[in-house]
Amino acid sequence: MEHLEVIKYIGAGLMAIGLGGAAVGIGLIFNGAAAGVARNPAAQDKIFKTALIGAVFAELMGLFAFVGIFILLFI
């Protein structure tokens, strides 16, 4: 039974990588958006909307990982 607890904590630690991946993804999205606006300021509205949708999806993946950690640890 003790091995199962160890495996659960290892799995939770590996799932935490998903939280870091979401943060890196959001950073890359807004980095690209800033570069796009710098190149073409007239397209700022379209670029911002697209970047915001991309950030929402990246954050959603991070939230899935966060919920998965709690499911793994407490259920």
MDTraj code that builds the backbone (N, CA, C; nanometers):
import mdtraj as md
import numpy as np

residues = "MET GLU HIS LEU GLU VAL ILE LYS TYR ILE GLY ALA GLY LEU MET ALA ILE GLY LEU GLY GLY ALA ALA VAL GLY ILE GLY LEU ILE PHE ASN GLY ALA ALA ALA GLY VAL ALA ARG ASN PRO ALA ALA GLN ASP LYS ILE PHE LYS THR ALA LEU ILE GLY ALA VAL PHE ALA GLU LEU MET GLY LEU PHE ALA PHE VAL GLY ILE PHE ILE LEU LEU PHE ILE".split()
xyz = np.array([
    [0.0812, -0.1186, 0.0000],
    [0.0000, 0.0000, 0.0000],
    [0.0865, 0.1263, 0.0000],
    [0.2038, 0.1201, 0.0593],
    [0.2919, 0.2359, 0.0627],
    [0.3452, 0.2695, -0.0764],
    [0.3634, 0.1684, -0.1597],
    [0.4131, 0.1920, -0.2947],
    [0.3123, 0.2713, -0.3767],
    [0.1847, 0.2483, -0.3524],
    [0.0811, 0.3223, -0.4245],
    [0.0866, 0.4712, -0.3915],
    [0.1126, 0.5044, -0.2663],
    [0.1248, 0.6450, -0.2269],
    [0.2455, 0.7104, -0.2948],
    [0.3559, 0.6383, -0.3020],
    [0.4758, 0.6917, -0.3660],
    [0.4489, 0.7165, -0.5141],
    [0.3823, 0.6225, -0.5787],
    [0.3513, 0.6358, -0.7208],
    [0.2567, 0.7535, -0.7440],
    [0.1615, 0.7748, -0.6518],
    [0.0703, 0.8880, -0.6654],
    [0.1463, 1.0200, -0.6587],
    [0.2414, 1.0317, -0.5675],
    [0.3175, 1.1559, -0.5555],
    [0.4107, 1.1773, -0.6752],
    [0.4672, 1.0714, -0.7266],
    [0.5506, 1.0838, -0.8461],
    [0.4658, 1.1284, -0.9643],
    [0.3479, 1.0700, -0.9780],
    [0.2570, 1.1103, -1.0853],
    [0.2139, 1.2549, -1.0719],
    [0.1870, 1.2984, -0.9498],
    [0.1482, 1.4382, -0.9279],
    [0.2636, 1.5322, -0.9636],
    [0.3833, 1.4934, -0.9314],
    [0.4986, 1.5754, -0.9676],
    [0.5180, 1.5840, -1.1178],
    [0.4964, 1.4734, -1.1867],
    [0.5084, 1.4751, -1.3326],
    [0.3965, 1.5573, -1.3963],
    [0.2777, 1.5526, -1.3374],
    [0.1679, 1.6332, -1.3910],
    [0.1921, 1.7816, -1.3675],
    [0.2721, 1.8157, -1.2690],
    [0.3034, 1.9562, -1.2436],
    [0.3829, 2.0167, -1.3583],
    [0.4467, 1.9337, -1.4377],
    [0.5171, 1.9838, -1.5561],
    [0.4177, 2.0506, -1.6507],
    [0.2936, 2.0009, -1.6523],
    [0.1909, 2.0626, -1.7354],
    [0.1618, 2.2060, -1.6957],
    [0.1734, 2.2365, -1.5680],
    [0.1532, 2.3742, -1.5232],
    [0.2643, 2.4641, -1.5754],
    [0.3860, 2.4154, -1.5722],
    [0.4976, 2.4929, -1.6269],
    [0.4869, 2.5071, -1.7779],
    [0.4389, 2.4024, -1.8436],
    [0.4198, 2.4089, -1.9884],
    [0.3167, 2.5124, -2.0285],
    [0.2112, 2.5239, -1.9491],
    [0.1099, 2.6256, -1.9770],
    [0.1677, 2.7656, -1.9621],
    [0.2491, 2.7855, -1.8615],
    [0.3105, 2.9172, -1.8400],
    [0.4049, 2.9531, -1.9546],
    [0.4835, 2.8580, -1.9978],
    [0.5747, 2.8822, -2.1101],
    [0.4951, 2.9092, -2.2371],
    [0.3876, 2.8336, -2.2576],
    [0.3047, 2.8533, -2.3758],
    [0.2427, 2.9913, -2.3811],
    [0.1920, 3.0384, -2.2684],
    [0.1322, 3.1717, -2.2646],
    [0.2382, 3.2785, -2.2909],
    [0.3557, 3.2588, -2.2356],
    [0.4644, 3.3535, -2.2617],
    [0.5011, 3.3593, -2.4090],
    [0.5066, 3.2438, -2.4735],
    [0.5392, 3.2406, -2.6160],
    [0.4286, 3.3033, -2.7008],
    [0.3036, 3.2822, -2.6604],
    [0.1913, 3.3400, -2.7346],
    [0.1993, 3.4922, -2.7326],
    [0.2187, 3.5495, -2.6141],
    [0.2211, 3.6944, -2.6061],
    [0.3513, 3.7533, -2.6589],
    [0.4583, 3.6751, -2.6591],
    [0.5811, 3.7191, -2.7233],
    [0.5579, 3.7336, -2.8735],
    [0.4919, 3.6343, -2.9315],
    [0.4609, 3.6416, -3.0738],
    [0.3626, 3.7530, -3.1056],
    [0.2670, 3.7745, -3.0163],
    [0.1706, 3.8819, -3.0388],
    [0.2387, 4.0181, -3.0334],
    [0.3285, 4.0378, -2.9395],
    [0.3998, 4.1649, -2.9304],
    [0.4862, 4.1882, -3.0539],
    [0.5504, 4.0837, -3.1026],
    [0.6317, 4.0968, -3.2230],
    [0.5439, 4.1269, -3.3442],
    [0.4269, 4.0639, -3.3498],
    [0.3358, 4.0895, -3.4611],
    [0.2824, 4.2317, -3.4607],
    [0.2499, 4.2825, -3.3435],
    [0.2021, 4.4208, -3.3340],
    [0.3151, 4.5183, -3.3679],
    [0.4367, 4.4839, -3.3299],
    [0.5502, 4.5710, -3.3625],
    [0.5723, 4.5783, -3.5134],
    [0.5461, 4.4681, -3.5832],
    [0.5640, 4.4667, -3.7282],
    [0.4475, 4.5324, -3.8016],
    [0.3253, 4.5131, -3.7489],
    [0.2070, 4.5652, -3.8164],
    [0.1094, 4.6204, -3.7123],
    [0.1270, 4.7437, -3.6719],
    [0.0403, 4.8010, -3.5679],
    [-0.1067, 4.8095, -3.6081],
    [-0.1353, 4.8124, -3.7373],
    [-0.2739, 4.8212, -3.7823],
    [-0.3522, 4.6951, -3.7512],
    [-0.2851, 4.5832, -3.7349],
    [-0.3516, 4.4555, -3.7083],
    [-0.3576, 4.4234, -3.5597],
    [-0.3441, 4.5238, -3.4761],
    [-0.3365, 4.5013, -3.3316],
    [-0.4606, 4.4327, -3.2769],
    [-0.5791, 4.4744, -3.3188],
    [-0.7022, 4.4160, -3.2656],
    [-0.7136, 4.2678, -3.3001],
    [-0.6865, 4.2342, -3.4259],
    [-0.6968, 4.0946, -3.4683],
    [-0.5911, 4.0080, -3.3988],
    [-0.4704, 4.0597, -3.3860],
    [-0.3633, 3.9845, -3.3207],
    [-0.3956, 3.9635, -3.1734],
    [-0.4472, 4.0681, -3.1080],
    [-0.4777, 4.0569, -2.9655],
    [-0.5886, 3.9544, -2.9412],
    [-0.6921, 3.9554, -3.0242],
    [-0.8010, 3.8584, -3.0076],
    [-0.7507, 3.7154, -3.0257],
    [-0.6689, 3.6953, -3.1273],
    [-0.6151, 3.5612, -3.1523],
    [-0.5226, 3.5171, -3.0394],
    [-0.4400, 3.6089, -2.9896],
    [-0.3493, 3.5757, -2.8797],
    [-0.4280, 3.5447, -2.7531],
    [-0.5350, 3.6181, -2.7296],
    [-0.6153, 3.5941, -2.6104],
    [-0.6829, 3.4572, -2.6158],
    [-0.7328, 3.4196, -2.7317],
    [-0.7935, 3.2867, -2.7457],
    [-0.6877, 3.1779, -2.7257],
    [-0.5703, 3.1972, -2.7815],
    [-0.4620, 3.1005, -2.7621],
    [-0.4191, 3.0892, -2.6171],
    [-0.4158, 3.2033, -2.5476],
    [-0.3784, 3.2018, -2.4058],
    [-0.4836, 3.1302, -2.3224],
    [-0.6101, 3.1476, -2.3585],
    [-0.7173, 3.0777, -2.2868],
    [-0.7019, 2.9271, -2.3016],
    [-0.6740, 2.8817, -2.4224],
    [-0.6574, 2.7375, -2.4424],
    [-0.5327, 2.6843, -2.3721],
    [-0.4255, 2.7613, -2.3722],
    [-0.3038, 2.7182, -2.3015],
    [-0.3291, 2.7118, -2.1514],
    [-0.3999, 2.8109, -2.0981],
    [-0.4307, 2.8106, -1.9556],
    [-0.5256, 2.6965, -1.9199],
    [-0.6148, 2.6632, -2.0120],
    [-0.7065, 2.5513, -1.9896],
    [-0.6298, 2.4202, -1.9740],
    [-0.5247, 2.4030, -2.0528],
    [-0.4434, 2.2825, -2.0378],
    [-0.3740, 2.2802, -1.9017],
    [-0.3305, 2.3961, -1.8551],
    [-0.2716, 2.4046, -1.7214],
    [-0.3732, 2.3718, -1.6132],
    [-0.4958, 2.4194, -1.6300],
    [-0.6001, 2.3886, -1.5321],
    [-0.6351, 2.2404, -1.5325],
    [-0.6343, 2.1783, -1.6503],
    [-0.6581, 2.0340, -1.6559],
    [-0.5504, 1.9591, -1.5784],
    [-0.4269, 2.0020, -1.5924],
    [-0.3177, 1.9384, -1.5177],
    [-0.3358, 1.9608, -1.3683],
    [-0.3770, 2.0817, -1.3289],
    [-0.3981, 2.1142, -1.1877],
    [-0.5093, 2.0290, -1.1277],
    [-0.6183, 2.0166, -1.1985],
    [-0.7294, 1.9334, -1.1512],
    [-0.6873, 1.7864, -1.1475],
    [-0.6096, 1.7443, -1.2465],
    [-0.5614, 1.6067, -1.2488],
    [-0.4739, 1.5746, -1.1289],
    [-0.3950, 1.6713, -1.0851],
    [-0.3113, 1.6504, -0.9666],
    [-0.3983, 1.6246, -0.8446],
    [-0.5013, 1.7079, -0.8265],
    [-0.5882, 1.6899, -0.7092],
    [-0.6690, 1.5599, -0.7180],
    [-0.7120, 1.5246, -0.8368],
    [-0.7830, 1.3973, -0.8523],
    [-0.6898, 1.2810, -0.8160],
    [-0.5670, 1.2895, -0.8647],
    [-0.4705, 1.1825, -0.8380],
    [-0.4376, 1.1714, -0.6898],
    [-0.4236, 1.2843, -0.6228],
    [-0.3814, 1.2809, -0.4833],
    [-0.4949, 1.2484, -0.3855],
    [-0.6149, 1.2971, -0.4131],
    [-0.7202, 1.2875, -0.3132],
    [-0.8334, 1.1904, -0.3460],
    [-0.8307, 1.1318, -0.4630],
    [-0.9359, 1.0336, -0.4950],
    [-0.8719, 0.8990, -0.5184],
])
top = md.Topology()
chain = top.add_chain()
for i, resn in enumerate(residues, 1):
    res = top.add_residue(resn, chain, resSeq=i)
    for name in ("N", "CA", "C"):
        top.add_atom(name, md.element.get_by_symbol(name[0]), res)
traj = md.Trajectory(xyz[None], top)
